[in-house]
């Protein structure tokens, strides 16, 4: 997941011993965050959206998230 985010030039943070990846909110639309159940660091004004990697989070789900992030970035670039 981190490699994919890096390839898209998405700013993120992952502590090496944690199962959480935090993505800068400016890279994640609220629709994408809601669709994939990302966890904001602050519900009123989030600066980070967190992906919590657990057993039920499959590669397929992460691939769909990366695809949606890439699509939403393309829309922003075109605008």
KOLKOL-238719 format. One record per atom (N, C-alpha, C, O, CB): x, y, z; atom name; residue in one letter. Coordinates in nm, 2 decimals. Atoms other than C-alpha are relative to their C-alpha. Glycine has a CB too. Layout:
       px       py       pz   at   aa
        X        Y        Z   CA    A
...
END
This chain:
       px       py       pz   at   aa
     0.08    -0.12     0.00    N    X
     0.00     0.00     0.00   CA    X
     0.09     0.13     0.00    C    X
     0.06     0.22    -0.08    O    X
    -0.09     0.00     0.12   CB    X
    -0.09    -0.11    -0.01    N    X
     0.28     0.24     0.09   CA    X
     0.07     0.02    -0.13    C    X
     0.08     0.14    -0.18    O    X
     0.10    -0.02     0.11   CB    X
    -0.06    -0.01     0.13    N    X
     0.45     0.17    -0.24   CA    X
    -0.09     0.06    -0.10    C    X
    -0.05     0.15    -0.18    O    X
     0.05    -0.13    -0.05   CB    X
     0.10    -0.06     0.09    N    X
     0.13     0.25    -0.43   CA    X
    -0.02     0.15     0.03    C    X
    -0.03     0.23    -0.07    O    X
    -0.13    -0.08     0.01   CB    X
     0.02    -0.14    -0.04    N    X
     0.08     0.57    -0.24   CA    X
     0.12     0.09    -0.05    C    X
     0.10     0.20    -0.10    O    X
    -0.02     0.02     0.15   CB    X
    -0.12    -0.07     0.04    N    X
     0.44     0.67    -0.31   CA    X
     0.00     0.02    -0.15    C    X
     0.04     0.13    -0.20    O    X
     0.13    -0.07     0.04   CB    X
     0.00    -0.01     0.14    N    X
     0.40     0.60    -0.68   CA    X
    -0.10     0.11    -0.05    C    X
    -0.08     0.17    -0.15    O    X
    -0.04    -0.13    -0.07   CB    X
     0.10    -0.11     0.04    N    X
     0.10     0.84    -0.69   CA    X
     0.04     0.14     0.06    C    X
    -0.04     0.23     0.05    O    X
    -0.14    -0.04     0.05   CB    X
    -0.05    -0.12    -0.06    N    X
     0.30     1.10    -0.50   CA    X
    -0.10     0.06     0.11    C    X
    -0.12     0.18     0.12    O    X
     0.02     0.11    -0.10   CB    X
     0.09    -0.03    -0.10    N    X
     0.04     1.09    -0.22   CA    X
     0.08     0.01     0.14    C    X
     0.15    -0.09     0.17    O    X
    -0.12    -0.10     0.01   CB    X
    -0.07    -0.01    -0.13    N    X
     0.18     1.22     0.12   CA    X
    -0.07    -0.08     0.10    C    X
    -0.19    -0.07     0.13    O    X
     0.00     0.15     0.04   CB    X
     0.06     0.09    -0.10    N    X
     0.13     0.96     0.39   CA    X
     0.11    -0.02     0.11    C    X
     0.22     0.02     0.09    O    X
    -0.04    -0.13    -0.06   CB    X
    -0.10     0.03    -0.11    N    X
     0.29     0.85     0.72   CA    X
    -0.04    -0.14     0.05    C    X
    -0.16    -0.17     0.07    O    X
    -0.01     0.10     0.11   CB    X
     0.02     0.13    -0.06    N    X
     0.33     0.50     0.85   CA    X
     0.12    -0.03     0.10    C    X
     0.23    -0.04     0.06    O    X
    -0.01    -0.11    -0.11   CB    X
    -0.10     0.04    -0.10    N    X
     0.51     0.42     1.17   CA    X
     0.03    -0.15    -0.02    C    X
    -0.07    -0.23    -0.04    O    X
    -0.05     0.02     0.15   CB    X
    -0.03     0.14     0.04    N    X
     0.70     0.09     1.10   CA    X
    -0.06    -0.11     0.08    C    X
    -0.08    -0.22     0.02    O    X
     0.15    -0.01     0.00   CB    X
     0.05     0.10    -0.09    N    X
     0.55    -0.10     1.39   CA    X
    -0.15     0.01     0.02    C    X
    -0.20    -0.05     0.11    O    X
     0.07    -0.01     0.13   CB    X
     0.14    -0.02    -0.02    N    X
     0.19     0.00     1.34   CA    X
    -0.08    -0.05    -0.12    C    X
    -0.02    -0.07    -0.23    O    X
    -0.03     0.15     0.01   CB    X
     0.09     0.05     0.10    N    X
    -0.10    -0.13     1.13   CA    X
    -0.08     0.12    -0.06    C    X
    -0.19     0.09    -0.13    O    X
    -0.09    -0.11     0.04   CB    X
     0.07    -0.12     0.04    N    X
    -0.21     0.23     1.05   CA    X
     0.08     0.08    -0.10    C    X
     0.20     0.10    -0.08    O    X
    -0.05     0.09     0.12   CB    X
    -0.06    -0.09     0.10    N    X
    -0.13     0.43     0.74   CA    X
    -0.09     0.13     0.00    C    X
    -0.21     0.12    -0.03    O    X
     0.01    -0.06    -0.15   CB    X
     0.07    -0.13     0.00    N    X
    -0.23     0.80     0.76   CA    X
     0.03     0.07    -0.13    C    X
     0.15     0.09    -0.17    O    X
     0.04     0.09     0.13   CB    X
    -0.01    -0.07     0.13    N    X
    -0.29     0.99     0.43   CA    X
    -0.04     0.14     0.03    C    X
    -0.15     0.17     0.09    O    X
    -0.08    -0.07    -0.11   CB    X
     0.04    -0.14    -0.01    N    X
    -0.30     1.37     0.42   CA    X
    -0.14     0.01    -0.06    C    X
    -0.16    -0.03    -0.17    O    X
     0.10     0.09    -0.08   CB    X
     0.14    -0.01     0.04    N    X
    -0.67     1.46     0.39   CA    X
    -0.01     0.07    -0.14    C    X
    -0.11     0.05    -0.21    O    X
    -0.07     0.08     0.10   CB    X
     0.01    -0.07     0.13    N    X
    -0.60     1.69     0.09   CA    X
     0.00    -0.10    -0.12    C    X
    -0.03    -0.06    -0.23    O    X
     0.11     0.10    -0.01   CB    X
     0.00     0.10     0.11    N    X
    -0.55     1.37    -0.12   CA    X
    -0.12    -0.09     0.00    C    X
    -0.13    -0.17    -0.09    O    X
     0.13    -0.08     0.02   CB    X
     0.11     0.09    -0.01    N    X
    -0.87     1.20    -0.01   CA    X
    -0.13     0.08     0.00    C    X
    -0.15     0.16     0.09    O    X
     0.01    -0.09     0.13   CB    X
     0.13    -0.06     0.00    N    X
    -1.22     1.32    -0.10   CA    X
    -0.08    -0.06     0.11    C    X
    -0.06    -0.17     0.15    O    X
    -0.07    -0.01    -0.14   CB    X
     0.09     0.05    -0.10    N    X
    -1.49     1.29     0.16   CA    X
    -0.08    -0.12    -0.04    C    X
    -0.11    -0.21     0.03    O    X
    -0.09     0.11     0.05   CB    X
     0.07     0.12     0.06    N    X
    -1.67     1.05    -0.07   CA    X
     0.08    -0.13     0.01    C    X
     0.03    -0.23     0.05    O    X
    -0.04     0.03    -0.15   CB    X
    -0.09     0.11    -0.01    N    X
    -1.37     0.82    -0.09   CA    X
     0.02    -0.04     0.14    C    X
     0.02    -0.16     0.17    O    X
     0.13     0.03    -0.07   CB    X
    -0.02     0.03    -0.14    N    X
    -1.31     0.84     0.28   CA    X
    -0.12    -0.08     0.06    C    X
    -0.10    -0.17     0.13    O    X
     0.02     0.13     0.08   CB    X
     0.12     0.07    -0.04    N    X
    -1.67     0.74     0.35   CA    X
    -0.02    -0.13    -0.06    C    X
    -0.06    -0.23     0.01    O    X
    -0.12     0.09    -0.02   CB    X
     0.01     0.13     0.07    N    X
    -1.68     0.47     0.09   CA    X
     0.08    -0.11     0.06    C    X
     0.04    -0.22     0.06    O    X
     0.03     0.02    -0.15   CB    X
    -0.09     0.11    -0.05    N    X
    -1.38     0.29     0.23   CA    X
     0.02     0.00     0.15    C    X
     0.10    -0.07     0.20    O    X
     0.14     0.03    -0.06   CB    X
     0.00     0.00    -0.15    N    X
    -1.44     0.37     0.60   CA    X
     0.13     0.05     0.06    C    X
     0.18     0.00     0.16    O    X
    -0.02    -0.14     0.05   CB    X
    -0.13    -0.05    -0.06    N    X
    -1.12     0.57     0.65   CA    X
    -0.04     0.08     0.13    C    X
    -0.15     0.13     0.14    O    X
     0.07     0.09    -0.10   CB    X
     0.02    -0.06    -0.13    N    X
    -1.08     0.72     1.00   CA    X
     0.07     0.13     0.00    C    X
     0.19     0.14    -0.01    O    X
     0.05    -0.10     0.11   CB    X
    -0.07    -0.13    -0.01    N    X
    -1.02     1.09     1.03   CA    X
     0.06     0.02     0.13    C    X
     0.02    -0.03     0.23    O    X
    -0.11     0.11    -0.03   CB    X
    -0.06    -0.03    -0.13    N    X
    -0.79     1.23     1.29   CA    X
    -0.08     0.09     0.08    C    X
    -0.07     0.10     0.20    O    X
     0.14     0.06    -0.02   CB    X
     0.09    -0.09    -0.07    N    X
    -1.05     1.49     1.37   CA    X
    -0.12     0.01    -0.09    C    X
    -0.11     0.04    -0.21    O    X
     0.07     0.15     0.01   CB    X
     0.12     0.01     0.08    N    X
    -1.41     1.47     1.26   CA    X
    -0.05     0.14    -0.05    C    X
    -0.12     0.14    -0.15    O    X
    -0.11    -0.06     0.08   CB    X
     0.04    -0.13     0.04    N    X
    -1.46     1.85     1.23   CA    X
     0.08     0.05    -0.11    C    X
     0.04     0.11    -0.21    O    X
    -0.01     0.10     0.11   CB    X
    -0.10    -0.05     0.10    N    X
    -1.15     1.94     1.03   CA    X
     0.12    -0.09    -0.01    C    X
     0.23    -0.07     0.04    O    X
     0.05     0.14     0.05   CB    X
    -0.10     0.10     0.01    N    X
    -0.95     1.63     0.94   CA    X
     0.12     0.05    -0.08    C    X
     0.11     0.11    -0.18    O    X
    -0.05    -0.12    -0.06   CB    X
    -0.13    -0.02     0.08    N    X
    -0.58     1.67     0.84   CA    X
     0.05    -0.13    -0.05    C    X
     0.13    -0.13    -0.15    O    X
     0.10     0.07     0.10   CB    X
    -0.04     0.13     0.04    N    X
    -0.53     1.30     0.81   CA    X
    -0.12    -0.09    -0.01    C    X
    -0.21    -0.08     0.07    O    X
     0.11    -0.06     0.10   CB    X
     0.10     0.11     0.01    N    X
    -0.74     1.01     0.70   CA    X
     0.08    -0.13     0.02    C    X
     0.18    -0.15    -0.05    O    X
    -0.08     0.00    -0.14   CB    X
    -0.08     0.12    -0.03    N    X
    -0.63     0.67     0.84   CA    X
    -0.06    -0.12    -0.06    C    X
    -0.18    -0.15    -0.05    O    X
     0.02    -0.01     0.15   CB    X
     0.03     0.13     0.04    N    X
    -0.63     0.33     0.69   CA    X
     0.05    -0.09     0.11    C    X
     0.16    -0.09     0.14    O    X
     0.06    -0.04    -0.15   CB    X
    -0.04     0.10    -0.10    N    X
    -0.63     0.06     0.95   CA    X
     0.00    -0.14    -0.06    C    X
    -0.10    -0.19    -0.10    O    X
    -0.11     0.00     0.13   CB    X
    -0.02     0.13     0.06    N    X
    -0.49    -0.26     0.82   CA    X
    -0.03    -0.11     0.10    C    X
     0.04    -0.13     0.20    O    X
     0.14    -0.02    -0.06   CB    X
     0.04     0.11    -0.08    N    X
    -0.66    -0.56     0.97   CA    X
    -0.03    -0.12    -0.08    C    X
    -0.02    -0.12    -0.21    O    X
    -0.13     0.04     0.09   CB    X
     0.02     0.12     0.08    N    X
    -0.74    -0.92     0.87   CA    X
    -0.10     0.01    -0.11    C    X
    -0.09    -0.05    -0.21    O    X
    -0.04    -0.11     0.10   CB    X
     0.11    -0.01     0.10    N    X
    -1.06    -0.83     0.69   CA    X
     0.03     0.10    -0.12    C    X
    -0.05     0.11    -0.21    O    X
    -0.13     0.04     0.06   CB    X
    -0.04    -0.10     0.10    N    X
    -0.88    -0.56     0.48   CA    X
     0.09    -0.08    -0.10    C    X
     0.20    -0.11    -0.08    O    X
     0.08     0.12     0.06   CB    X
    -0.06     0.08     0.10    N    X
    -0.79    -0.75     0.16   CA    X
     0.08     0.08    -0.10    C    X
     0.06     0.20    -0.11    O    X
    -0.10    -0.09    -0.07   CB    X
    -0.07    -0.07     0.11    N    X
    -0.55    -0.66    -0.12   CA    X
    -0.10     0.05    -0.10    C    X
    -0.07     0.16    -0.15    O    X
     0.10    -0.10    -0.07   CB    X
     0.10    -0.05     0.10    N    X
    -0.85    -0.63    -0.34   CA    X
    -0.07     0.13     0.04    C    X
    -0.09     0.22    -0.04    O    X
    -0.11    -0.11    -0.02   CB    X
     0.06    -0.12    -0.06    N    X
    -1.01    -0.37    -0.11   CA    X
     0.10     0.12    -0.01    C    X
     0.07     0.23    -0.04    O    X
    -0.04    -0.02     0.14   CB    X
    -0.10    -0.10     0.01    N    X
    -0.68    -0.18    -0.10   CA    X
     0.02     0.05    -0.14    C    X
     0.05     0.17    -0.17    O    X
     0.13    -0.05     0.06   CB    X
    -0.01    -0.04     0.15    N    X
    -0.65    -0.19    -0.48   CA    X
    -0.11     0.09    -0.04    C    X
    -0.09     0.18    -0.12    O    X
     0.01    -0.13    -0.08   CB    X
     0.12    -0.08     0.03    N    X
    -1.00    -0.05    -0.51   CA    X
     0.02     0.15     0.05    C    X
    -0.01     0.24    -0.01    O    X
    -0.13    -0.06     0.05   CB    X
    -0.03    -0.13    -0.06    N    X
    -0.90     0.23    -0.27   CA    X
     0.10     0.08    -0.08    C    X
     0.09     0.20    -0.11    O    X
     0.05    -0.01     0.14   CB    X
    -0.11    -0.06     0.08    N    X
    -0.58     0.31    -0.47   CA    X
    -0.06     0.05    -0.13    C    X
    -0.03     0.16    -0.18    O    X
     0.12    -0.09    -0.03   CB    X
     0.07    -0.03     0.12    N    X
    -0.79     0.31    -0.79   CA    X
    -0.08     0.13     0.01    C    X
    -0.08     0.22    -0.07    O    X
    -0.08    -0.11    -0.06   CB    X
     0.09    -0.11    -0.03    N    X
    -1.04     0.56    -0.64   CA    X
     0.09     0.13     0.03    C    X
     0.05     0.24    -0.02    O    X
    -0.09    -0.03     0.11   CB    X
    -0.08    -0.11    -0.03    N    X
    -0.76     0.78    -0.51   CA    X
     0.06     0.06    -0.13    C    X
     0.07     0.18    -0.15    O    X
     0.11    -0.04     0.10   CB    X
    -0.06    -0.04     0.12    N    X
    -0.60     0.79    -0.85   CA    X
    -0.10     0.07    -0.09    C    X
    -0.07     0.17    -0.15    O    X
     0.06    -0.13    -0.08   CB    X
     0.11    -0.06     0.08    N    X
    -0.93     0.87    -1.02   CA    X
    -0.03     0.14     0.05    C    X
    -0.04     0.24    -0.03    O    X
    -0.13    -0.08     0.00   CB    X
     0.03    -0.13    -0.06    N    X
    -1.00     1.15    -0.78   CA    X
     0.11     0.10    -0.02    C    X
     0.09     0.22    -0.04    O    X
    -0.03    -0.01     0.15   CB    X
    -0.11    -0.09     0.03    N    X
    -0.65     1.30    -0.83   CA    X
    -0.01     0.04    -0.15    C    X
     0.03     0.16    -0.18    O    X
     0.13    -0.08     0.03   CB    X
     0.00    -0.03     0.14    N    X
    -0.70     1.29    -1.21   CA    X
    -0.11     0.11    -0.02    C    X
    -0.09     0.20    -0.10    O    X
    -0.04    -0.12    -0.09   CB    X
     0.11    -0.10     0.01    N    X
    -1.03     1.49    -1.17   CA    X
     0.06     0.14     0.05    C    X
     0.03     0.24    -0.01    O    X
    -0.12    -0.04     0.08   CB    X
    -0.05    -0.12    -0.06    N    X
    -0.85     1.75    -0.95   CA    X
     0.10     0.07    -0.10    C    X
     0.11     0.19    -0.12    O    X
     0.07    -0.02     0.13   CB    X
    -0.10    -0.05     0.10    N    X
    -0.56     1.78    -1.21   CA    X
    -0.07     0.06    -0.12    C    X
    -0.02     0.16    -0.17    O    X
     0.09    -0.11    -0.04   CB    X
     0.07    -0.05     0.11    N    X
    -0.81     1.84    -1.49   CA    X
    -0.07     0.13     0.02    C    X
    -0.07     0.22    -0.06    O    X
    -0.10    -0.11    -0.05   CB    X
     0.07    -0.12    -0.04    N    X
    -1.00     2.10    -1.30   CA    X
     0.08     0.13     0.00    C    X
     0.03     0.24     0.02    O    X
    -0.06    -0.02     0.13   CB    X
END
